[in-house]
Amino acid sequence: MFLFAKNGLLTLVNDRAMFFTDCVMGTLSPFVIQLMLWNALFSDMGSTINGFGFHDMMYYYAFALVLSRLNNGYGLIQSFSQHVKEGKLEVILTKPFSYMTQMLFTFLDESVLYATPLIMIFTVKLFFSYENFLGLILSFLLFFLLIFLSQLLCFFLSFAISLLVFWVFEYDILLAFSILSSALLGGVLLPPSFWPTWLIPLMQFNPYCFMISAPAQFLATRDLVIFQQFLVGSVFYILFLLFFIHVFWKKGMQAYHGAGG
């Protein structure tokens, strides 16, 4: 399992151009745009908007944008599609660990570098709101719990989506769906409370929210209600997705062998 994780990290380190592009073009540039936009809005509308102060809003977008880069399963969907289309599953399934376990450790280790800016932002915020040593330790424990659960949820959701490759051989459709859902439902465009009232339940309780928006909002505001919702929601979706994967993996393997592998 260590080797799968190591290979995932080495792949990302070797592709430094992709990492740089994700950090600068995919994270920093959108944050600067949000900074200018919300600075103008707060100047016109007062000190708080929908319960967010200006600094809370900026921290929210900083966390949300980095989490959207950290918690994405595009590579997982692409890799699984290639394994299916090229008939490589049989070879991989002969290894001592299950296919999903191999993919999980690769996925987690590919995320290590993307977690670095998230830890840096969290440390800066914690430095300015530091109260006592016990609170500091508790904050870091909650932080790592949030990241771990959001990573697990992202992996299982992406793996569940990738199983559709057994029937939808053009994975571009699945990638487009995943990217759009992450941006729209994950709270990267707007925090859930800013949507129309009839849309708020969908925006607050979909799996993408528990991957991006809910962790970002808790890290920005330290609202324990948000943390409780995240804990219950993420565990629920993880268990549901495990059941979904268990059922559709078997069906998919039947279709895969039926197509000649």
C-alpha positions in Angstrom: 0.0 0.0 0.0 2.9 2.3 0.7 4.2 1.8 -2.8 0.8 2.8 -4.3 0.9 6.0 -2.2 4.5 6.7 -3.0 3.8 6.3 -6.8 0.9 8.8 -6.5 3.1 11.4 -4.8 6.0 10.9 -7.3 3.6 11.3 -10.2 2.4 14.7 -8.9 5.9 15.9 -8.1 7.2 15.0 -11.5 4.3 16.9 -13.1 5.2 20.2 -11.4 3.8 22.2 -14.2 0.3 20.8 -13.5 0.6 21.6 -9.8 1.8 25.1 -10.5 -1.0 25.7 -12.9 -3.6 24.4 -10.5 -2.3 26.6 -7.6 -1.9 29.8 -9.6 -4.5 29.7 -12.4 -7.0 27.5 -10.6 -6.8 29.0 -7.1 -4.9 32.3 -6.8 -6.5 34.0 -9.8 -10.1 33.2 -8.8 -9.3 34.3 -5.2 -8.1 37.7 -6.4 -11.3 38.2 -8.4 -13.4 37.2 -5.4 -11.4 39.6 -3.2 -12.1 42.6 -5.5 -15.7 41.6 -5.9 -16.6 41.1 -2.2 -14.5 44.2 -1.2 -16.8 46.3 -3.4 -19.9 44.6 -2.1 -19.0 44.9 1.6 -18.1 48.6 1.0 -21.7 49.2 -0.3 -23.7 46.9 1.9 -22.1 47.1 5.4 -20.0 45.0 7.7 -21.9 41.7 7.3 -23.8 39.9 4.5 -25.8 36.8 5.3 -23.8 36.3 8.5 -20.4 36.6 6.9 -18.0 39.4 7.7 -15.5 40.5 5.1 -12.6 38.5 6.6 -14.7 35.4 7.1 -15.8 35.6 3.5 -12.2 35.9 2.3 -11.1 32.9 4.5 -14.2 31.0 3.2 -13.1 31.5 -0.5 -9.5 30.8 0.3 -10.4 27.5 1.9 -13.1 26.6 -0.7 -10.8 27.2 -3.7 -8.0 25.1 -2.2 -10.4 22.4 -1.2 -11.9 22.3 -4.7 -8.4 21.6 -6.0 -7.6 19.1 -3.2 -10.9 17.2 -3.4 -11.3 16.5 -7.1 -11.4 13.0 -8.6 -10.8 13.9 -12.2 -7.6 11.8 -12.3 -9.3 8.9 -10.7 -12.1 8.9 -13.3 -9.6 9.2 -16.1 -7.4 6.4 -14.8 -10.3 4.0 -14.3 -11.7 4.7 -17.7 -8.3 3.9 -19.3 -8.1 0.6 -17.3 -11.5 -0.4 -18.5 -11.1 0.7 -22.2 -7.6 -0.9 -22.5 -8.5 -4.1 -20.7 -6.1 -3.7 -17.9 -8.4 -4.5 -15.0 -7.5 -8.2 -15.0 -3.8 -7.5 -14.4 -4.5 -5.0 -11.6 -7.0 -7.3 -9.9 -4.3 -10.0 -9.5 -2.4 -7.8 -7.1 -2.7 -8.7 -3.3 -4.8 -5.6 -2.5 -8.2 -4.8 -3.9 -8.5 -2.5 -6.8 -10.3 0.2 -4.8 -7.6 0.0 -2.0 -4.9 0.6 -4.6 -6.7 3.5 -6.1 -7.5 5.0 -2.6 -3.8 5.1 -1.5 -2.7 6.5 -4.8 -5.5 9.2 -4.6 -4.6 10.1 -1.0 -0.9 10.5 -1.7 -1.5 12.6 -4.8 -3.4 15.0 -2.5 -0.4 15.6 -0.2 1.0 18.6 -2.1 -2.4 20.2 -2.5 -2.9 19.9 1.2 0.1 22.1 1.9 -1.5 25.5 0.9 -4.6 24.5 2.9 -2.5 23.9 6.0 -0.7 27.2 5.5 -3.9 29.2 5.3 -5.3 27.5 8.3 -2.1 28.1 10.3 -2.2 31.8 9.4 -5.9 32.1 10.5 -5.2 30.2 13.7 -2.2 32.4 14.5 -4.5 35.5 14.6 -7.2 33.8 16.7 -5.0 31.8 19.0 -6.4 31.5 22.5 -4.7 28.7 24.4 -2.5 25.6 23.8 -5.4 23.2 24.3 -7.6 25.1 21.9 -4.7 25.0 19.4 -4.3 21.2 19.6 -8.1 20.7 19.3 -8.3 23.0 16.3 -5.6 21.0 14.4 -7.3 17.7 15.3 -10.6 19.0 13.9 -8.8 20.3 10.9 -7.2 17.0 10.0 -10.5 15.1 10.7 -12.3 17.5 8.3 -9.7 17.0 5.6 -9.6 13.2 6.0 -13.3 12.8 5.8 -13.7 15.2 2.9 -10.9 13.2 1.1 -12.7 9.9 1.7 -16.0 11.3 0.5 -14.3 12.7 -2.6 -12.7 9.4 -3.4 -15.8 7.3 -2.9 -18.0 9.7 -4.9 -15.5 9.9 -7.7 -15.1 6.1 -7.7 -18.9 5.7 -7.8 -19.1 8.1 -10.8 -16.2 6.3 -12.5 -18.1 3.0 -12.4 -20.4 4.4 -15.0 -17.5 4.0 -17.4 -18.6 0.3 -17.7 -21.6 1.6 -19.6 -20.5 5.1 -20.8 -17.2 4.5 -22.6 -16.6 8.2 -23.2 -15.4 9.4 -19.8 -15.4 13.0 -20.9 -19.1 13.1 -20.1 -18.4 11.9 -16.6 -15.5 14.4 -16.2 -17.7 17.3 -17.4 -20.5 16.3 -14.9 -18.0 16.0 -12.1 -16.4 19.4 -12.8 -19.7 21.2 -13.2 -21.2 19.6 -10.0 -18.2 20.5 -8.0 -18.2 24.1 -9.0 -22.0 24.6 -8.7 -22.9 22.3 -5.8 -19.7 22.6 -3.9 -20.1 26.2 -2.9 -17.1 27.5 -4.9 -19.3 30.1 -6.7 -21.4 31.1 -3.7 -21.8 29.9 -0.1 -25.0 27.9 0.3 -26.8 30.6 2.3 -26.6 33.0 -0.6 -28.8 30.9 -2.9 -32.6 31.4 -3.2 -34.4 29.9 -0.2 -35.9 27.0 -2.2 -32.4 26.0 -3.3 -30.6 26.2 0.0 -31.5 22.6 1.2 -30.0 21.2 -2.0 -26.9 23.4 -1.7 -26.4 22.6 2.0 -26.9 18.8 2.0 -25.5 17.5 -1.3 -22.2 15.5 -1.2 -20.2 18.1 -3.0 -21.1 20.6 -0.2 -19.6 18.2 2.4 -16.4 18.0 0.3 -15.9 21.7 -0.1 -18.3 24.2 1.2 -19.0 22.8 4.7 -15.3 22.3 5.6 -14.5 25.8 4.2 -17.3 27.4 6.2 -16.4 25.7 9.4 -12.7 26.6 9.0 -13.6 30.2 8.3 -16.2 30.7 11.0 -15.7 27.9 13.5 -19.4 27.4 13.7 -20.0 24.0 15.5 -23.4 23.6 13.9 -21.7 23.5 10.5 -19.2 20.9 11.9 -22.0 18.7 13.2 -23.8 18.8 9.8 -20.5 18.0 8.1 -19.8 15.1 10.3 -23.2 13.5 10.0 -23.6 14.3 6.2 -20.1 13.1 5.2 -20.4 9.8 7.1 -23.9 9.2 5.7 -22.7 9.7 2.1 -19.6 7.6 2.6 -21.7 4.7 3.8 -24.2 5.2 1.0 -21.5 5.3 -1.6 -19.8 2.2 -0.3 -23.1 0.4 -0.7 -23.5 1.8 -4.2 -20.0 0.8 -5.2 -20.5 -2.7 -3.8 -23.6 -3.2 -5.9 -22.4 -1.5 -9.2 -18.9 -3.0 -9.1 -20.4 -6.4 -9.4 -22.8 -5.3 -12.2 -20.0 -3.5 -14.0 -17.6 -6.4 -13.9 -20.3 -8.6 -15.5 -20.6 -6.0 -18.3 -16.9 -5.7 -18.6 -16.3 -9.5 -19.0 -19.4 -9.6 -21.3 -17.7 -7.0 -23.5 -14.6 -9.2 -23.7 -12.5 -7.4 -21.1 
